[in-house]
């Protein structure tokens, strides 16, 4: 399976769009979620980075 990245988004941790990230799109997709943005020892990372990829081919 071949996936192509279609978007990379940075979301504030307090305003994370759970429905958009975890909801169904109706097509094969991958979503990679990791920590990002600013960092403090007290609170950790302030944001999340989400990479959205869609299926482009099956080999």
PDB file of N, H, CA, C and O in Angstrom:
ATOM      1  N   UNK A   1       0.838  -1.168   0.000  1.00  0.00           N
ATOM      2  CA  UNK A   1       0.000   0.000   0.000  1.00  0.00           C
ATOM      3  C   UNK A   1       0.887   1.236   0.000  1.00  0.00           C
ATOM      4  O   UNK A   1       1.906   1.286   0.689  1.00  0.00           O
ATOM      5  N   UNK A   2       0.494   2.211  -0.767  1.00  0.00           N
ATOM      6  H   UNK A   2      -0.334   2.171  -1.327  1.00  0.00           H
ATOM      7  CA  UNK A   2       1.244   3.455  -0.877  1.00  0.00           C
ATOM      8  C   UNK A   2       0.340   4.589  -0.413  1.00  0.00           C
ATOM      9  O   UNK A   2      -0.788   4.745  -0.880  1.00  0.00           O
ATOM     10  N   UNK A   3       0.872   5.378   0.523  1.00  0.00           N
ATOM     11  H   UNK A   3       1.788   5.251   0.903  1.00  0.00           H
ATOM     12  CA  UNK A   3       0.125   6.520   1.045  1.00  0.00           C
ATOM     13  C   UNK A   3       0.884   7.792   0.714  1.00  0.00           C
ATOM     14  O   UNK A   3       2.115   7.801   0.690  1.00  0.00           O
ATOM     15  N   UNK A   4       0.152   8.862   0.460  1.00  0.00           N
ATOM     16  H   UNK A   4      -0.848   8.855   0.479  1.00  0.00           H
ATOM     17  CA  UNK A   4       0.753  10.168   0.195  1.00  0.00           C
ATOM     18  C   UNK A   4       0.292  11.154   1.266  1.00  0.00           C
ATOM     19  O   UNK A   4      -0.892  11.232   1.593  1.00  0.00           O
ATOM     20  N   UNK A   5       1.240  11.895   1.795  1.00  0.00           N
ATOM     21  H   UNK A   5       2.202  11.831   1.530  1.00  0.00           H
ATOM     22  CA  UNK A   5       0.903  12.913   2.792  1.00  0.00           C
ATOM     23  C   UNK A   5       0.143  14.028   2.105  1.00  0.00           C
ATOM     24  O   UNK A   5       0.588  14.563   1.090  1.00  0.00           O
ATOM     25  N   UNK A   6      -1.017  14.379   2.667  1.00  0.00           N
ATOM     26  H   UNK A   6      -1.379  13.945   3.492  1.00  0.00           H
ATOM     27  CA  UNK A   6      -1.814  15.458   2.087  1.00  0.00           C
ATOM     28  C   UNK A   6      -1.849  16.683   2.983  1.00  0.00           C
ATOM     29  O   UNK A   6      -2.198  17.772   2.527  1.00  0.00           O
ATOM     30  N   UNK A   7      -1.491  16.523   4.263  1.00  0.00           N
ATOM     31  H   UNK A   7      -1.208  15.638   4.634  1.00  0.00           H
ATOM     32  CA  UNK A   7      -1.486  17.675   5.167  1.00  0.00           C
ATOM     33  C   UNK A   7      -0.679  17.364   6.416  1.00  0.00           C
ATOM     34  O   UNK A   7      -0.600  16.218   6.856  1.00  0.00           O
ATOM     35  N   UNK A   8      -0.084  18.402   6.974  1.00  0.00           N
ATOM     36  H   UNK A   8      -0.148  19.334   6.616  1.00  0.00           H
ATOM     37  CA  UNK A   8       0.571  18.353   8.277  1.00  0.00           C
ATOM     38  C   UNK A   8       0.034  19.533   9.064  1.00  0.00           C
ATOM     39  O   UNK A   8       0.170  20.683   8.645  1.00  0.00           O
ATOM     40  N   UNK A   9      -0.573  19.247  10.202  1.00  0.00           N
ATOM     41  H   UNK A   9      -0.683  18.313  10.542  1.00  0.00           H
ATOM     42  CA  UNK A   9      -1.211  20.302  11.004  1.00  0.00           C
ATOM     43  C   UNK A   9      -0.633  20.320  12.420  1.00  0.00           C
ATOM     44  O   UNK A   9      -0.279  19.279  12.974  1.00  0.00           O
ATOM     45  N   UNK A  10      -0.545  21.512  12.986  1.00  0.00           N
ATOM     46  H   UNK A  10      -0.833  22.357  12.536  1.00  0.00           H
ATOM     47  CA  UNK A  10      -0.118  21.709  14.369  1.00  0.00           C
ATOM     48  C   UNK A  10      -1.328  22.193  15.153  1.00  0.00           C
ATOM     49  O   UNK A  10      -1.933  23.206  14.804  1.00  0.00           O
ATOM     50  N   UNK A  11      -1.683  21.466  16.219  1.00  0.00           N
ATOM     51  H   UNK A  11      -1.191  20.643  16.502  1.00  0.00           H
ATOM     52  CA  UNK A  11      -2.860  21.813  17.018  1.00  0.00           C
ATOM     53  C   UNK A  11      -2.451  22.084  18.461  1.00  0.00           C
ATOM     54  O   UNK A  11      -1.675  21.329  19.047  1.00  0.00           O
ATOM     55  N   UNK A  12      -2.972  23.149  19.019  1.00  0.00           N
ATOM     56  H   UNK A  12      -3.603  23.762  18.543  1.00  0.00           H
ATOM     57  CA  UNK A  12      -2.798  23.428  20.436  1.00  0.00           C
ATOM     58  C   UNK A  12      -3.393  22.269  21.226  1.00  0.00           C
ATOM     59  O   UNK A  12      -4.493  21.809  20.922  1.00  0.00           O
ATOM     60  N   UNK A  13      -2.679  21.804  22.223  1.00  0.00           N
ATOM     61  H   UNK A  13      -1.785  22.179  22.469  1.00  0.00           H
ATOM     62  CA  UNK A  13      -3.115  20.656  23.020  1.00  0.00           C
ATOM     63  C   UNK A  13      -4.493  20.868  23.639  1.00  0.00           C
ATOM     64  O   UNK A  13      -5.273  19.922  23.759  1.00  0.00           O
ATOM     65  N   UNK A  14      -4.791  22.081  24.025  1.00  0.00           N
ATOM     66  H   UNK A  14      -4.158  22.849  23.927  1.00  0.00           H
ATOM     67  CA  UNK A  14      -6.073  22.371  24.681  1.00  0.00           C
ATOM     68  C   UNK A  14      -7.223  22.482  23.690  1.00  0.00           C
ATOM     69  O   UNK A  14      -8.386  22.457  24.091  1.00  0.00           O
ATOM     70  N   UNK A  15      -6.912  22.606  22.393  1.00  0.00           N
ATOM     71  H   UNK A  15      -5.967  22.626  22.067  1.00  0.00           H
ATOM     72  CA  UNK A  15      -7.955  22.749  21.365  1.00  0.00           C
ATOM     73  C   UNK A  15      -7.848  21.633  20.327  1.00  0.00           C
ATOM     74  O   UNK A  15      -8.169  21.841  19.157  1.00  0.00           O
ATOM     75  N   UNK A  16      -7.400  20.457  20.747  1.00  0.00           N
ATOM     76  H   UNK A  16      -7.139  20.288  21.697  1.00  0.00           H
ATOM     77  CA  UNK A  16      -7.186  19.324  19.845  1.00  0.00           C
ATOM     78  C   UNK A  16      -8.509  18.885  19.221  1.00  0.00           C
ATOM     79  O   UNK A  16      -9.460  18.601  19.949  1.00  0.00           O
ATOM     80  N   UNK A  17      -8.592  18.822  17.876  1.00  0.00           N
ATOM     81  H   UNK A  17      -7.819  19.053  17.285  1.00  0.00           H
ATOM     82  CA  UNK A  17      -9.845  18.475  17.196  1.00  0.00           C
ATOM     83  C   UNK A  17     -10.049  16.955  17.096  1.00  0.00           C
ATOM     84  O   UNK A  17      -9.833  16.367  16.037  1.00  0.00           O
ATOM     85  N   UNK A  18     -10.457  16.338  18.179  1.00  0.00           N
ATOM     86  H   UNK A  18     -10.632  16.816  19.040  1.00  0.00           H
ATOM     87  CA  UNK A  18     -10.570  14.880  18.251  1.00  0.00           C
ATOM     88  C   UNK A  18     -11.422  14.286  17.133  1.00  0.00           C
ATOM     89  O   UNK A  18     -11.042  13.272  16.549  1.00  0.00           O
ATOM     90  N   UNK A  19     -12.557  14.894  16.827  1.00  0.00           N
ATOM     91  H   UNK A  19     -12.866  15.718  17.302  1.00  0.00           H
ATOM     92  CA  UNK A  19     -13.425  14.345  15.777  1.00  0.00           C
ATOM     93  C   UNK A  19     -12.722  14.341  14.425  1.00  0.00           C
ATOM     94  O   UNK A  19     -12.826  13.370  13.675  1.00  0.00           O
ATOM     95  N   UNK A  20     -12.012  15.407  14.110  1.00  0.00           N
ATOM     96  H   UNK A  20     -11.927  16.195  14.719  1.00  0.00           H
ATOM     97  CA  UNK A  20     -11.307  15.493  12.830  1.00  0.00           C
ATOM     98  C   UNK A  20     -10.177  14.464  12.764  1.00  0.00           C
ATOM     99  O   UNK A  20      -9.991  13.807  11.740  1.00  0.00           O
ATOM    100  N   UNK A  21      -9.434  14.327  13.845  1.00  0.00           N
ATOM    101  H   UNK A  21      -9.586  14.860  14.677  1.00  0.00           H
ATOM    102  CA  UNK A  21      -8.267  13.450  13.848  1.00  0.00           C
ATOM    103  C   UNK A  21      -8.652  11.978  13.954  1.00  0.00           C
ATOM    104  O   UNK A  21      -8.091  11.146  13.240  1.00  0.00           O
ATOM    105  N   UNK A  22      -9.595  11.642  14.826  1.00  0.00           N
ATOM    106  H   UNK A  22     -10.051  12.317  15.406  1.00  0.00           H
ATOM    107  CA  UNK A  22      -9.942  10.248  15.074  1.00  0.00           C
ATOM    108  C   UNK A  22     -11.177   9.769  14.325  1.00  0.00           C
ATOM    109  O   UNK A  22     -11.445   8.569  14.286  1.00  0.00           O
ATOM    110  N   UNK A  23     -11.926  10.680  13.734  1.00  0.00           N
ATOM    111  H   UNK A  23     -11.708  11.656  13.766  1.00  0.00           H
ATOM    112  CA  UNK A  23     -13.154  10.317  13.036  1.00  0.00           C
ATOM    113  C   UNK A  23     -12.889   9.649  11.696  1.00  0.00           C
ATOM    114  O   UNK A  23     -11.794   9.745  11.143  1.00  0.00           O
ATOM    115  N   UNK A  24     -13.897   8.979  11.192  1.00  0.00           N
ATOM    116  H   UNK A  24     -14.787   8.901  11.641  1.00  0.00           H
ATOM    117  CA  UNK A  24     -13.800   8.299   9.905  1.00  0.00           C
ATOM    118  C   UNK A  24     -13.858   9.303   8.757  1.00  0.00           C
ATOM    119  O   UNK A  24     -14.600  10.284   8.802  1.00  0.00           O
ATOM    120  N   UNK A  25     -13.063   9.035   7.736  1.00  0.00           N
ATOM    121  H   UNK A  25     -12.460   8.238   7.700  1.00  0.00           H
ATOM    122  CA  UNK A  25     -13.077   9.876   6.547  1.00  0.00           C
ATOM    123  C   UNK A  25     -13.816   9.199   5.399  1.00  0.00           C
ATOM    124  O   UNK A  25     -14.100   9.830   4.380  1.00  0.00           O
ATOM    125  N   UNK A  26     -14.126   7.920   5.564  1.00  0.00           N
ATOM    126  H   UNK A  26     -13.896   7.408   6.391  1.00  0.00           H
ATOM    127  CA  UNK A  26     -14.795   7.178   4.517  1.00  0.00           C
ATOM    128  C   UNK A  26     -13.855   6.633   3.453  1.00  0.00           C
ATOM    129  O   UNK A  26     -14.308   6.083   2.449  1.00  0.00           O
ATOM    130  N   UNK A  27     -12.554   6.780   3.663  1.00  0.00           N
ATOM    131  H   UNK A  27     -12.186   7.227   4.479  1.00  0.00           H
ATOM    132  CA  UNK A  27     -11.557   6.254   2.726  1.00  0.00           C
ATOM    133  C   UNK A  27     -10.331   5.806   3.522  1.00  0.00           C
ATOM    134  O   UNK A  27     -10.158   6.224   4.667  1.00  0.00           O
ATOM    135  N   UNK A  28      -9.476   4.964   2.935  1.00  0.00           N
ATOM    136  H   UNK A  28      -9.616   4.625   2.004  1.00  0.00           H
ATOM    137  CA  UNK A  28      -8.270   4.528   3.658  1.00  0.00           C
ATOM    138  C   UNK A  28      -7.326   5.703   3.911  1.00  0.00           C
ATOM    139  O   UNK A  28      -6.929   6.408   2.983  1.00  0.00           O
ATOM    140  N   UNK A  29      -6.981   5.897   5.156  1.00  0.00           N
ATOM    141  H   UNK A  29      -7.303   5.324   5.910  1.00  0.00           H
ATOM    142  CA  UNK A  29      -6.072   6.979   5.537  1.00  0.00           C
ATOM    143  C   UNK A  29      -5.165   6.520   6.662  1.00  0.00           C
ATOM    144  O   UNK A  29      -5.459   5.561   7.375  1.00  0.00           O
ATOM    145  N   UNK A  30      -4.063   7.222   6.802  1.00  0.00           N
ATOM    146  H   UNK A  30      -3.824   8.002   6.223  1.00  0.00           H
ATOM    147  CA  UNK A  30      -3.183   7.097   7.957  1.00  0.00           C
ATOM    148  C   UNK A  30      -3.119   8.453   8.634  1.00  0.00           C
ATOM    149  O   UNK A  30      -3.152   9.498   7.985  1.00  0.00           O
ATOM    150  N   UNK A  31      -3.026   8.408   9.954  1.00  0.00           N
ATOM    151  H   UNK A  31      -2.999   7.559  10.482  1.00  0.00           H
ATOM    152  CA  UNK A  31      -2.835   9.652  10.711  1.00  0.00           C
ATOM    153  C   UNK A  31      -1.760   9.402  11.756  1.00  0.00           C
ATOM    154  O   UNK A  31      -1.912   8.551  12.633  1.00  0.00           O
ATOM    155  N   UNK A  32      -0.696  10.137  11.653  1.00  0.00           N
ATOM    156  H   UNK A  32      -0.572  10.828  10.941  1.00  0.00           H
ATOM    157  CA  UNK A  32       0.406  10.042  12.601  1.00  0.00           C
ATOM    158  C   UNK A  32       0.289  11.216  13.555  1.00  0.00           C
ATOM    159  O   UNK A  32       0.233  12.369  13.130  1.00  0.00           O
ATOM    160  N   UNK A  33       0.253  10.918  14.845  1.00  0.00           N
ATOM    161  H   UNK A  33       0.298   9.981  15.191  1.00  0.00           H
ATOM    162  CA  UNK A  33       0.084  11.964  15.866  1.00  0.00           C
ATOM    163  C   UNK A  33       1.303  11.935  16.774  1.00  0.00           C
ATOM    164  O   UNK A  33       1.680  10.884  17.294  1.00  0.00           O
ATOM    165  N   UNK A  34       1.916  13.099  16.959  1.00  0.00           N
ATOM    166  H   UNK A  34       1.610  13.952  16.537  1.00  0.00           H
ATOM    167  CA  UNK A  34       3.085  13.183  17.823  1.00  0.00           C
ATOM    168  C   UNK A  34       3.086  14.523  18.560  1.00  0.00           C
ATOM    169  O   UNK A  34       2.286  15.410  18.263  1.00  0.00           O
ATOM    170  N   UNK A  35       3.979  14.651  19.504  1.00  0.00           N
ATOM    171  H   UNK A  35       4.629  13.930  19.745  1.00  0.00           H
ATOM    172  CA  UNK A  35       4.101  15.891  20.275  1.00  0.00           C
ATOM    173  C   UNK A  35       4.854  16.930  19.455  1.00  0.00           C
ATOM    174  O   UNK A  35       5.674  16.586  18.605  1.00  0.00           O
ATOM    175  N   UNK A  36       4.570  18.199  19.717  1.00  0.00           N
ATOM    176  H   UNK A  36       3.904  18.478  20.408  1.00  0.00           H
ATOM    177  CA  UNK A  36       5.277  19.256  19.002  1.00  0.00           C
ATOM    178  C   UNK A  36       5.033  20.601  19.627  1.00  0.00           C
ATOM    179  O   UNK A  36       4.445  20.709  20.703  1.00  0.00           O
ATOM    180  N   UNK A  37       5.488  21.627  18.942  1.00  0.00           N
ATOM    181  H   UNK A  37       5.965  21.539  18.068  1.00  0.00           H
ATOM    182  CA  UNK A  37       5.314  22.976  19.450  1.00  0.00           C
ATOM    183  C   UNK A  37       6.281  23.268  20.575  1.00  0.00           C
ATOM    184  O   UNK A  37       7.307  22.606  20.731  1.00  0.00           O
ATOM    185  N   UNK A  38       5.932  24.274  21.354  1.00  0.00           N
ATOM    186  H   UNK A  38       5.098  24.812  21.228  1.00  0.00           H
ATOM    187  CA  UNK A  38       6.778  24.657  22.476  1.00  0.00           C
ATOM    188  C   UNK A  38       6.809  23.595  23.559  1.00  0.00           C
ATOM    189  O   UNK A  38       5.946  22.718  23.610  1.00  0.00           O
ATOM    190  N   UNK A  39       7.806  23.679  24.420  1.00  0.00           N
ATOM    191  H   UNK A  39       8.507  24.391  24.378  1.00  0.00           H
ATOM    192  CA  UNK A  39       7.975  22.699  25.491  1.00  0.00           C
ATOM    193  C   UNK A  39       8.380  23.408  26.773  1.00  0.00           C
ATOM    194  O   UNK A  39       9.225  24.304  26.759  1.00  0.00           O
ATOM    195  N   UNK A  40       7.776  23.002  27.874  1.00  0.00           N
ATOM    196  H   UNK A  40       7.091  22.274  27.885  1.00  0.00           H
ATOM    197  CA  UNK A  40       8.224  23.454  29.190  1.00  0.00           C
ATOM    198  C   UNK A  40       8.331  22.231  30.095  1.00  0.00           C
ATOM    199  O   UNK A  40       7.587  21.265  29.924  1.00  0.00           O
ATOM    200  N   UNK A  41       9.240  22.267  31.043  1.00  0.00           N
ATOM    201  H   UNK A  41       9.844  23.051  31.182  1.00  0.00           H
ATOM    202  CA  UNK A  41       9.395  21.138  31.969  1.00  0.00           C
ATOM    203  C   UNK A  41       8.132  20.919  32.790  1.00  0.00           C
ATOM    204  O   UNK A  41       7.805  19.785  33.142  1.00  0.00           O
ATOM    205  N   UNK A  42       7.433  21.986  33.092  1.00  0.00           N
ATOM    206  H   UNK A  42       7.698  22.907  32.806  1.00  0.00           H
ATOM    207  CA  UNK A  42       6.244  21.894  33.944  1.00  0.00           C
ATOM    208  C   UNK A  42       5.055  21.247  33.240  1.00  0.00           C
ATOM    209  O   UNK A  42       4.344  20.440  33.840  1.00  0.00           O
ATOM    210  N   UNK A  43       4.833  21.592  31.975  1.00  0.00           N
ATOM    211  H   UNK A  43       5.410  22.247  31.487  1.00  0.00           H
ATOM    212  CA  UNK A  43       3.632  21.106  31.281  1.00  0.00           C
ATOM    213  C   UNK A  43       3.914  20.168  30.123  1.00  0.00           C
ATOM    214  O   UNK A  43       2.982  19.567  29.587  1.00  0.00           O
ATOM    215  N   UNK A  44       5.174  20.023  29.719  1.00  0.00           N
ATOM    216  H   UNK A  44       5.931  20.510  30.154  1.00  0.00           H
ATOM    217  CA  UNK A  44       5.509  19.189  28.567  1.00  0.00           C
ATOM    218  C   UNK A  44       5.261  19.948  27.272  1.00  0.00           C
ATOM    219  O   UNK A  44       5.314  21.177  27.241  1.00  0.00           O
ATOM    220  N   UNK A  45       4.993  19.210  26.211  1.00  0.00           N
ATOM    221  H   UNK A  45       4.950  18.211  26.236  1.00  0.00           H
ATOM    222  CA  UNK A  45       4.746  19.850  24.919  1.00  0.00           C
ATOM    223  C   UNK A  45       3.395  20.553  24.921  1.00  0.00           C
ATOM    224  O   UNK A  45       2.438  20.075  25.531  1.00  0.00           O
ATOM    225  N   UNK A  46       3.323  21.674  24.244  1.00  0.00           N
ATOM    226  H   UNK A  46       4.100  22.062  23.749  1.00  0.00           H
ATOM    227  CA  UNK A  46       2.115  22.486  24.234  1.00  0.00           C
ATOM    228  C   UNK A  46       1.187  22.162  23.070  1.00  0.00           C
ATOM    229  O   UNK A  46       0.033  22.591  23.058  1.00  0.00           O
ATOM    230  N   UNK A  47       1.684  21.406  22.090  1.00  0.00           N
ATOM    231  H   UNK A  47       2.622  21.058  22.100  1.00  0.00           H
ATOM    232  CA  UNK A  47       0.897  21.134  20.885  1.00  0.00           C
ATOM    233  C   UNK A  47       1.071  19.689  20.437  1.00  0.00           C
ATOM    234  O   UNK A  47       1.899  18.946  20.965  1.00  0.00           O
ATOM    235  N   UNK A  48       0.275  19.318  19.458  1.00  0.00           N
ATOM    236  H   UNK A  48      -0.397  19.921  19.029  1.00  0.00           H
ATOM    237  CA  UNK A  48       0.404  18.036  18.780  1.00  0.00           C
ATOM    238  C   UNK A  48       0.531  18.294  17.284  1.00  0.00           C
ATOM    239  O   UNK A  48      -0.108  19.193  16.738  1.00  0.00           O
ATOM    240  N   UNK A  49       1.358  17.500  16.638  1.00  0.00           N
ATOM    241  H   UNK A  49       1.878  16.770  17.081  1.00  0.00           H
ATOM    242  CA  UNK A  49       1.484  17.537  15.184  1.00  0.00           C
ATOM    243  C   UNK A  49       0.747  16.318  14.642  1.00  0.00           C
ATOM    244  O   UNK A  49       0.942  15.202  15.123  1.00  0.00           O
ATOM    245  N   UNK A  50      -0.103  16.536  13.638  1.00  0.00           N
ATOM    246  H   UNK A  50      -0.262  17.443  13.248  1.00  0.00           H
ATOM    247  CA  UNK A  50      -0.831  15.439  13.008  1.00  0.00           C
ATOM    248  C   UNK A  50      -0.489  15.444  11.523  1.00  0.00           C
ATOM    249  O   UNK A  50      -0.619  16.460  10.840  1.00  0.00           O
ATOM    250  N   UNK A  51      -0.046  14.274  11.036  1.00  0.00           N
ATOM    251  H   UNK A  51       0.059  13.448  11.591  1.00  0.00           H
ATOM    252  CA  UNK A  51       0.225  14.092   9.619  1.00  0.00           C
ATOM    253  C   UNK A  51      -0.919  13.264   9.037  1.00  0.00           C
ATOM    254  O   UNK A  51      -1.208  12.169   9.520  1.00  0.00           O
ATOM    255  N   UNK A  52      -1.564  13.788   8.006  1.00  0.00           N
ATOM    256  H   UNK A  52      -1.329  14.677   7.613  1.00  0.00           H
ATOM    257  CA  UNK A  52      -2.673  13.106   7.335  1.00  0.00           C
ATOM    258  C   UNK A  52      -2.157  12.534   6.011  1.00  0.00           C
ATOM    259  O   UNK A  52      -1.553  13.253   5.215  1.00  0.00           O
ATOM    260  N   UNK A  53      -2.396  11.246   5.780  1.00  0.00           N
ATOM    261  H   UNK A  53      -2.887  10.662   6.426  1.00  0.00           H
ATOM    262  CA  UNK A  53      -1.980  10.622   4.514  1.00  0.00           C
ATOM    263  C   UNK A  53      -3.134   9.795   3.961  1.00  0.00           C
ATOM    264  O   UNK A  53      -3.888   9.184   4.719  1.00  0.00           O
ATOM    265  N   UNK A  54      -3.266   9.780   2.640  1.00  0.00           N
ATOM    266  H   UNK A  54      -2.654  10.276   2.025  1.00  0.00           H
ATOM    267  CA  UNK A  54      -4.326   9.022   1.985  1.00  0.00           C
ATOM    268  C   UNK A  54      -3.736   7.947   1.083  1.00  0.00           C
ATOM    269  O   UNK A  54      -2.635   8.096   0.553  1.00  0.00           O
ATOM    270  N   UNK A  55      -4.479   6.873   0.920  1.00  0.00           N
ATOM    271  H   UNK A  55      -5.373   6.753   1.351  1.00  0.00           H
ATOM    272  CA  UNK A  55      -4.065   5.768   0.076  1.00  0.00           C
ATOM    273  C   UNK A  55      -4.048   6.217  -1.383  1.00  0.00           C
ATOM    274  O   UNK A  55      -5.033   6.758  -1.886  1.00  0.00           O
ATOM    275  N   UNK A  56      -2.918   5.988  -2.058  1.00  0.00           N
ATOM    276  H   UNK A  56      -2.118   5.549  -1.649  1.00  0.00           H
ATOM    277  CA  UNK A  56      -2.817   6.381  -3.467  1.00  0.00           C
ATOM    278  C   UNK A  56      -2.622   5.195  -4.397  1.00  0.00           C
ATOM    279  O   UNK A  56      -2.906   5.297  -5.591  1.00  0.00           O
ATOM    280  N   UNK A  57      -2.143   4.068  -3.873  1.00  0.00           N
ATOM    281  H   UNK A  57      -1.913   3.985  -2.904  1.00  0.00           H
ATOM    282  CA  UNK A  57      -1.932   2.893  -4.717  1.00  0.00           C
ATOM    283  C   UNK A  57      -1.825   1.642  -3.868  1.00  0.00           C
ATOM    284  O   UNK A  57      -1.488   1.698  -2.685  1.00  0.00           O
ATOM    285  N   UNK A  58      -2.118   0.510  -4.493  1.00  0.00           N
ATOM    286  H   UNK A  58      -2.391   0.464  -5.453  1.00  0.00           H
ATOM    287  CA  UNK A  58      -1.922  -0.794  -3.871  1.00  0.00           C
ATOM    288  C   UNK A  58      -1.061  -1.601  -4.832  1.00  0.00           C
ATOM    289  O   UNK A  58      -1.446  -1.824  -5.980  1.00  0.00           O
ATOM    290  N   UNK A  59       0.105  -2.039  -4.362  1.00  0.00           N
ATOM    291  H   UNK A  59       0.418  -1.858  -3.429  1.00  0.00           H
ATOM    292  CA  UNK A  59       1.023  -2.770  -5.246  1.00  0.00           C
ATOM    293  C   UNK A  59       1.136  -4.227  -4.842  1.00  0.00           C
ATOM    294  O   UNK A  59       1.865  -4.989  -5.477  1.00  0.00           O
TER     295      UNK A  59
END
